């Protein structure tokens, strides 16, 4: 049990870098879409 947990945490540690990059890309995507929505609202008025 403990060995499995340790392997899992090690795996997560090595994947955390890509996870952080994924979060950054997701955030930038979200900002892009939200700004596009704001622009659409302005143009639709």
C-alpha positions in Angstrom: 0.0 0.0 0.0 2.7 2.5 1.0 4.9 1.5 -1.9 2.0 2.0 -4.3 1.3 5.4 -2.8 5.0 6.4 -3.0 5.1 5.4 -6.7 1.9 7.4 -7.3 3.3 10.5 -5.6 6.6 10.2 -7.5 4.7 9.9 -10.8 2.6 13.0 -9.9 5.7 14.9 -9.0 7.2 14.2 -12.4 3.9 15.1 -14.2 3.4 18.2 -12.1 5.5 20.3 -14.5 3.3 19.4 -17.5 0.3 19.9 -15.2 1.4 23.4 -14.5 1.9 24.1 -18.2 -1.5 22.7 -18.9 -3.0 25.0 -16.3 -1.3 28.0 -17.9 -2.5 27.1 -21.3 -6.0 26.5 -20.1 -6.0 29.9 -18.3 -4.8 31.7 -21.4 -7.4 29.9 -23.5 -10.1 30.9 -21.0 -8.9 34.5 -21.0 -9.0 34.5 -24.8 -12.5 33.1 -25.0 -13.8 35.5 -22.3 -12.3 38.5 -24.1 -13.9 37.3 -27.3 -17.3 37.1 -25.5 -16.8 40.6 -24.3 -16.1 41.8 -27.8 -19.1 40.0 -29.1 -21.3 41.7 -26.5 -19.9 45.0 -27.5 -20.5 44.4 -31.2 -24.0 42.9 -30.7 -25.2 46.1 -28.9 
